[in-house]
Amino acid sequence: MSVTAPPTVLRRRAGIATGTALLALAVTGCSGLGRTAVGPVSYTTEQDKVVTVHSPSVKGCHTMEPAGAGKIDNRTLVDIVLYATRDCSGRGTAYVPTTFSDTNAPRALPWRSYRFVH
């Protein structure tokens, strides 16, 4: 004697399986979207110009104005590392945690790029 499920139970199981597959596809498709550091990064150039970048991508190297910056405000939810070069390389970096600022010494090289720590 075999027991078979009623048609409504079979349809419900098929619906759950289809819904699960669609949800998995949706999550996989959204994972390729660029994550951002929620909040602004502001910096002041040598000419006292304030530049603000809202919610930049957490991926890659972000360059600043060619003259560089002397003061940085990290108001994002992600920590950043500052570089004196335009390609986020080299020594003499500065670590700026979330909601903190960094001000260069008067004789120091200006910051020219930054990268998020994630």
N, CA, C and O of each residue as an XYZ file, in Angstrom:
472
protein
N       0.838     -1.158      0.000
C       0.000      0.000      0.000
C       0.892      1.233      0.000
O       1.775      1.354      0.849
N       0.682      2.126     -0.914
C       1.466      3.348     -0.975
C       0.588      4.543     -0.629
O      -0.623      4.546     -0.854
N       1.246      5.557     -0.073
C       0.516      6.758      0.319
C       0.980      7.890     -0.587
O       2.180      8.128     -0.723
N       0.055      8.572     -1.191
C       0.395      9.716     -2.038
C      -0.226     10.963     -1.446
O      -1.302     10.918     -0.849
N       0.459     12.067     -1.616
C      -0.030     13.337     -1.087
C      -1.153     13.869     -1.967
O      -1.166     13.634     -3.176
N      -2.094     14.585     -1.360
C      -3.166     15.186     -2.151
C      -2.592     16.220     -3.120
O      -1.505     16.744     -2.875
N      -3.293     16.527     -4.212
C      -2.796     17.483     -5.208
C      -2.464     18.859     -4.629
O      -1.530     19.507     -5.101
N      -3.202     19.320     -3.620
C      -2.912     20.648     -3.054
C      -1.551     20.676     -2.364
O      -0.842     21.679     -2.441
N      -1.185     19.607     -1.702
C       0.116     19.536     -1.027
C       1.233     19.511     -2.064
O       2.268     20.152     -1.884
N       1.019     18.768     -3.150
C       2.032     18.708     -4.206
C       2.228     20.079     -4.855
O       3.360     20.472     -5.138
N       1.132     20.812     -5.094
C       1.247     22.159     -5.677
C       1.955     23.110     -4.720
O       2.762     23.940     -5.140
N       1.652     22.984     -3.439
C       2.291     23.848     -2.444
C       3.796     23.584     -2.414
O       4.587     24.526     -2.369
N       4.195     22.320     -2.439
C       5.619     21.982     -2.438
C       6.300     22.494     -3.704
O       7.417     23.009     -3.646
N       5.634     22.355     -4.836
C       6.202     22.863     -6.093
C       6.344     24.380     -6.038
O       7.332     24.933     -6.522
N       5.361     25.046     -5.452
C       5.424     26.508     -5.312
C       6.555     26.951     -4.406
O       7.246     27.928     -4.694
N       6.743     26.230     -3.312
C       7.842     26.547     -2.389
C       9.188     26.337     -3.069
O      10.094     27.158     -2.926
N       9.321     25.240     -3.809
C      10.579     24.967     -4.512
C      10.851     26.036     -5.569
O      11.988     26.486     -5.719
N       9.816     26.443     -6.299
C       9.985     27.492     -7.320
C      10.347     28.820     -6.668
O      11.235     29.527     -7.143
N       9.660     29.159     -5.581
C       9.959     30.409     -4.870
C      11.375     30.437     -4.328
O      12.047     31.467     -4.389
N      11.833     29.311     -3.799
C      13.195     29.219     -3.285
C      14.217     29.408     -4.401
O      15.222     30.096     -4.220
N      13.959     28.799     -5.547
C      14.870     28.947     -6.685
C      14.910     30.388     -7.176
O      15.984     30.904     -7.484
N      13.753     31.045     -7.254
C      13.719     32.444     -7.687
C      14.426     33.363     -6.696
O      15.131     34.290     -7.097
N      14.238     33.107     -5.411
C      14.917     33.902     -4.387
C      16.430     33.741     -4.482
O      17.165     34.721     -4.360
N      16.893     32.534     -4.696
C      18.335     32.294     -4.847
C      18.882     33.033     -6.065
O      19.975     33.597     -6.004
N      18.144     33.036     -7.159
C      18.577     33.771     -8.356
C      18.618     35.268     -8.103
O      19.544     35.949     -8.543
N      17.620     35.785     -7.396
C      17.578     37.222     -7.117
C      18.745     37.640     -6.235
O      19.375     38.667     -6.486
N      19.037     36.856     -5.208
C      20.150     37.183     -4.312
C      21.469     37.122     -5.065
O      22.328     37.985     -4.879
N      21.639     36.129     -5.902
C      22.866     36.002     -6.686
C      23.014     37.170     -7.646
O      24.118     37.684     -7.823
N      21.939     37.591     -8.259
C      21.985     38.719     -9.192
C      22.315     40.024     -8.507
O      23.011     40.859     -9.083
N      21.833     40.222     -7.291
C      22.086     41.469     -6.571
C      23.468     41.523     -5.956
O      23.950     42.609     -5.632
N      24.126     40.375     -5.785
C      25.435     40.385     -5.143
C      26.485     41.073     -6.003
O      27.529     41.471     -5.488
N      26.238     41.222     -7.285
C      27.188     41.898     -8.153
C      27.094     43.411     -8.083
O      27.951     44.112     -8.620
N      26.056     43.924     -7.422
C      25.909     45.367     -7.317
C      27.032     45.942     -6.469
O      27.495     45.299     -5.527
N      27.469     47.144     -6.799
C      28.559     47.762     -6.058
C      28.133     48.191     -4.667
O      27.128     48.883     -4.507
N      28.890     47.786     -3.668
C      28.616     48.224     -2.310
C      29.201     49.610     -2.119
O      30.252     49.932     -2.673
N      28.525     50.419     -1.342
C      29.014     51.763     -1.091
C      29.273     51.959      0.394
O      28.706     51.274      1.246
N      30.140     52.907      0.671
C      30.394     53.316      2.046
C      29.355     54.374      2.375
O      29.492     55.522      1.950
N      28.343     54.023      3.105
C      27.226     54.918      3.361
C      27.712     56.144      4.121
O      28.279     56.024      5.207
N      27.491     57.315      3.554
C      27.891     58.569      4.170
C      28.912     59.299      3.315
O      29.380     58.759      2.312
N      29.264     60.527      3.702
C      30.196     61.322      2.906
C      31.656     61.241      3.363
O      31.955     61.044      4.540
N      32.544     61.398      2.389
C      33.962     61.642      2.636
C      34.205     63.070      2.175
O      33.965     63.395      1.012
N      34.674     63.919      3.067
C      34.952     65.316      2.722
C      36.424     65.597      2.932
O      37.037     65.100      3.877
N      36.985     66.403      2.041
C      38.376     66.811      2.224
C      38.556     68.252      1.786
O      37.823     68.766      0.941
N      39.552     68.888      2.385
C      39.865     70.284      2.097
C      41.187     70.334      1.362
O      42.191     69.804      1.839
N      41.191     70.980      0.184
C      42.403     71.064     -0.624
C      43.323     72.148     -0.079
O      42.971     72.887      0.840
N      44.507     72.220     -0.668
C      45.479     73.239     -0.271
C      44.946     74.660     -0.499
O      45.378     75.601      0.168
N      44.014     74.811     -1.434
C      43.420     76.118     -1.731
C      42.138     76.355     -0.925
O      41.339     77.223     -1.276
N      41.940     75.594      0.145
C      40.772     75.690      1.027
C      39.448     75.393      0.325
O      38.400     75.884      0.743
N      39.493     74.606     -0.719
C      38.280     74.154     -1.405
C      37.814     72.864     -0.725
O      38.601     71.933     -0.560
N      36.535     72.806     -0.330
C      35.990     71.611      0.308
C      35.308     70.756     -0.754
O      34.425     71.223     -1.473
N      35.729     69.502     -0.838
C      35.166     68.541     -1.789
C      34.491     67.437     -0.977
O      35.091     66.887     -0.054
N      33.249     67.113     -1.321
C      32.503     66.071     -0.627
C      32.053     65.018     -1.627
O      31.477     65.339     -2.667
N      32.320     63.757     -1.302
C      31.889     62.624     -2.122
C      30.902     61.825     -1.275
O      31.250     61.334     -0.201
N      29.664     61.697     -1.766
C      28.632     60.995     -1.009
C      28.580     59.520     -1.386
O      28.476     59.173     -2.563
N      28.652     58.662     -0.382
C      28.548     57.208     -0.513
C      29.385     56.638     -1.655
O      28.837     56.019     -2.567
N      30.711     56.836     -1.621
C      31.561     56.262     -2.673
C      31.610     54.743     -2.583
O      31.309     54.160     -1.542
N      31.987     54.123     -3.671
C      32.120     52.667     -3.718
C      33.227     52.225     -2.770
O      34.232     52.918     -2.614
N      33.041     51.075     -2.140
C      34.087     50.569     -1.243
C      35.202     49.888     -2.017
O      36.237     49.547     -1.444
N      35.005     49.687     -3.303
C      36.012     49.016     -4.122
C      36.932     50.033     -4.793
O      36.501     51.122     -5.174
N      38.186     49.667     -4.930
C      39.124     50.454     -5.717
C      39.760     51.615     -4.986
O      39.531     51.851     -3.799
N      40.567     52.326     -5.748
C      41.303     53.487     -5.270
C      40.568     54.751     -5.701
O      40.173     54.878     -6.860
N      40.385     55.680     -4.778
C      39.692     56.935     -5.065
C      40.715     58.071     -5.069
O      41.384     58.310     -4.064
N      40.835     58.763     -6.186
C      41.777     59.874     -6.265
C      41.100     61.170     -5.847
O      39.889     61.342     -5.986
N      41.918     62.069     -5.335
C      41.428     63.381     -4.909
C      41.830     64.417     -5.942
O      42.411     64.083     -6.975
N      41.524     65.654     -5.665
C      41.935     66.753     -6.535
C      43.443     66.669     -6.761
O      44.162     66.205     -5.876
N      43.942     67.102     -7.914
C      45.387     66.991     -8.203
C      46.300     67.619     -7.143
O      47.393     67.113     -6.889
N      45.855     68.716     -6.528
C      46.686     69.374     -5.512
C      46.730     68.583     -4.208
O      47.602     68.816     -3.372
N      45.795     67.650     -4.031
C      45.763     66.865     -2.816
C      44.953     67.532     -1.722
O      44.346     68.583     -1.930
N      44.950     66.907     -0.555
C      44.151     67.398      0.565
C      44.977     67.422      1.840
O      45.849     66.581      2.057
N      44.684     68.399      2.667
C      45.359     68.521      3.948
C      44.505     68.044      5.107
O      45.029     67.692      6.164
N      43.173     68.029      4.915
C      42.257     67.593      5.969
C      41.207     66.676      5.365
O      40.646     66.970      4.309
N      40.943     65.554      6.045
C      39.968     64.563      5.586
C      38.974     64.307      6.706
O      39.372     64.141      7.859
N      37.680     64.271      6.381
C      36.628     63.881      7.314
C      35.967     62.622      6.780
O      35.363     62.642      5.708
N      36.077     61.532      7.519
C      35.459     60.270      7.127
C      34.160     60.112      7.904
O      34.172     59.686      9.059
N      33.055     60.449      7.281
C      31.742     60.323      7.916
C      30.968     59.128      7.360
O      29.739     59.093      7.418
N      31.702     58.149      6.820
C      31.082     56.940      6.292
C      31.012     55.885      7.395
O      31.422     56.126      8.530
N      30.495     54.733      7.046
C      30.429     53.615      7.984
C      31.589     52.646      7.789
O      31.580     51.547      8.345
N      32.602     53.053      6.991
C      33.738     52.186      6.682
C      35.037     52.966      6.900
O      35.113     54.146      6.560
N      36.055     52.315      7.466
C      37.366     52.946      7.679
C      38.081     53.140      6.350
O      37.834     52.409      5.391
N      38.983     54.145      6.297
C      39.750     54.404      5.080
C      41.241     54.496      5.396
O      41.646     54.737      6.533
N      42.041     54.295      4.348
C      43.490     54.485      4.423
C      43.836     55.568      3.408
O      43.420     55.497      2.252
N      44.596     56.570      3.841
C      45.003     57.687      2.988
C      46.405     57.456      2.445
O      47.259     56.880      3.119
N      46.631     57.912      1.216
C      47.932     57.768      0.557
C      48.386     59.113      0.007
O      47.562     59.940     -0.386
N      49.688     59.329     -0.021
C      50.249     60.550     -0.605
C      50.402     60.429     -2.123
O      50.711     61.414     -2.793
N      50.189     59.235     -2.665
C      50.280     59.012     -4.112
C      48.875     58.978     -4.724
O      47.886     58.845     -4.002
N      48.789     59.099     -6.040
C      47.493     59.098     -6.720
C      46.985     57.686     -7.019
O      45.856     57.530     -7.486
N      47.794     56.657     -6.759
C      47.376     55.288     -7.094
C      47.262     54.373     -5.871
O      47.354     53.153     -6.005
N      47.067     54.940     -4.702
C      46.895     54.163     -3.459
C      48.042     53.184     -3.233
O      47.820     52.020     -2.900
N      49.250     53.658     -3.415
C      50.416     52.815     -3.191
C      51.444     53.605     -2.393
O      51.303     54.811     -2.188
N      52.461     52.914     -1.956
C      53.556     53.577     -1.262
C      53.417     53.548      0.239
O      52.452     53.026      0.797
N      54.424     54.133      0.875
C      54.490     54.168      2.324
C      53.943     55.491      2.832
O      53.537     56.358      2.058
N      53.942     55.621      4.136
C      53.486     56.873      4.741
C      51.985     57.049      4.656
O      51.496     58.129      4.322
N      51.260     55.998      4.955
C      49.811     56.055      4.906
C      49.245     56.524      6.241
O      49.955     56.586      7.245
N      47.970     56.849      6.236
C      47.269     57.192      7.471
C      45.948     56.438      7.502
O      45.237     56.367      6.501
N      45.632     55.880      8.654
C      44.392     55.130      8.845
C      43.371     56.056      9.504
O      43.641     56.637     10.555
N      42.203     56.190      8.886
C      41.168     57.060      9.434
C      39.906     56.224      9.674
O      39.208     55.868      8.724
N      39.614     55.912     10.936
C      38.413     55.126     11.234
C      37.137     55.906     10.892
O      37.160     57.114     10.658
N      36.044     55.172     10.873
C      34.758     55.778     10.591
C      34.446     56.881     11.608
O      34.736     56.739     12.796
N      33.868     57.951     11.141
C      33.475     59.152     11.911
C      34.661     59.917     12.510
O      34.473     60.699     13.442
N      35.872     59.707     11.995
C      37.047     60.444     12.460
C      37.586     61.344     11.354
O      37.136     61.275     10.211
N      38.556     62.192     11.705
C      39.188     63.110     10.764
C      40.698     62.975     10.845
O      41.236     62.429     11.808
N      41.372     63.479      9.822
C      42.827     63.527      9.811
C      43.241     64.873      9.247
O      42.730     65.309      8.215
N      44.169     65.529      9.928
C      44.722     66.791      9.443
C      46.223     66.617      9.307
O      46.902     66.211     10.251
N      46.736     66.929      8.117
C      48.168     66.806      7.839
C      48.966     67.861      8.585
O      48.484     68.967      8.832
N      50.188     67.503      8.937
C      51.109     68.491      9.497
C      51.450     69.505      8.400
O      51.412     69.154      7.221
N      51.781     70.748      8.755
C      52.031     71.784      7.742
C      53.096     71.424      6.707
O      52.983     71.834      5.552
N      54.129     70.666      7.090
C      55.213     70.364      6.139
C      55.053     68.992      5.484
O      55.916     68.585      4.706
N      53.979     68.278      5.778
C      53.772     66.930      5.226
C      53.217     67.011      3.808
O      52.615     68.010      3.414
N      53.432     65.940      3.053
C      52.845     65.860      1.718
C      51.331     65.756      1.822
O      50.817     65.141      2.756
N      50.612     66.348      0.880
C      49.152     66.241      0.933
C      48.687     64.828      0.577
O      49.389     64.086     -0.110
N      47.501     64.471      1.053
C      46.905     63.190      0.686
C      46.348     63.314     -0.722
O      45.702     64.307     -1.057
N      46.602     62.298     -1.549
C      46.157     62.362     -2.949
C      45.182     61.239     -3.321
O      44.558     61.299     -4.381
N      45.043     60.229     -2.479
C      44.103     59.147     -2.773
C      43.724     58.430     -1.482
O      44.368     58.597     -0.447
N      42.678     57.637     -1.566
C      42.251     56.832     -0.409
C      41.589     55.542     -0.879
O      41.103     55.431     -2.004
N      41.593     54.579      0.027
C      41.011     53.256     -0.240
C      40.253     52.840      1.043
O      40.688     53.124      2.158
N      39.128     52.170      0.851
C      38.339     51.703      1.990
C      38.869     50.362      2.493
O      39.339     49.532      1.715
N      38.785     50.168      3.804
C      39.170     48.914      4.440
C      37.891     48.107      4.593
O      36.992     48.492      5.340
N      37.813     46.994      3.888
C      36.581     46.177      3.986
C      36.916     44.716      3.859
O      36.022     43.871      3.915
